[in-house]
Amino acid sequence: VSTPVAPSPVPTPGLAKRMKKSKQPLQVTKDLGRWKPADDLLLINAVLQTNDLTSVHLGVKFSCRFNLREIQERWYALLYDPIISKLACQAMRQLHPEAIAAIQSKVLFSKAEEQLLNKVGSTSQPTLDTFQDLLHKHPDVFYPSRTAKALQLHWQLMKQYYLLDDQT
């Protein structure tokens, strides 16, 4: 059984005028020049890895300093604004393959990736082969452009900051 919804009161003319003024589109177009194609690609890849815009804001170094709100607005513009999305895709397609590889090497590690790296003990002396084996055993978990060297460097950072499971 559905209950009838009471009609909303009619707004006064002054209120309607104020509401119209405040309903302006997002100020995404004014920042159009600040967002470079490399930033867009980095944003997309980082969000796909972490599923967290706050982590992206804290962990990714873009070409300019963007606050969390600017990052959120850009992400939503890339998803839902067909004009901005089309322009950004065209610009990203024109990036040089070496630039794309450099951007992909900066992508944040996901929690799943770090959980696998956690399993390598802090007291062991893992070689590149150890990390290469991890890549081969879990290709579905690791970002496609990850290398054994990248895994080793990230593991060393985790070890340095006592983030491994067997560390206190």
Steps between C-alpha positions, in 0.01 A plus 500: 500500500648833402432814696415818311770764498396848604562763233790731576417862575535745213813712546467874520625697196802636693605151607464365145721780372768422761484130420551568129806712570661238723437214256806562286685216328816363660798722448677223310545697181703773669760239605506340157850635432643383833423134438756355263444173310768338717308607812178352364668169419663491842168582668313228311762232565540594868126495566464167322777360721386637836127574454557793736524866399638598841791257459561637153504855638747405773721264302525624142719786385333679211652774283329759723376497852131404494286490810264212569198685367673577169596134465142392575359750250742389230422132562126564474553716191698220334223255585188703432578802282509377139683805366778500759527122483536506122761777506698327774496166316621663179783673686601180684511307172757749372743435786831342401533131598801581718295764685222246552749246637641764739150587620410135551811445709371763746167328563430436867510146637164348584425337833494158333848559355634608838344196669693274264822694561433468875545125472869543415663489842700793633785273612538336158728641235270483197653522154344628182403140423282495814303800374493365145339183638239712677422674170462167320288340773261796534467677162137586580598694814799704384466802275602393147805727477649391834851358483690283744725799572197721579368236739839470667526878547151521648569203728816674623298812577243294688781334694662837576175633648423175692192419295573131444292237683790357698619840623388673817 
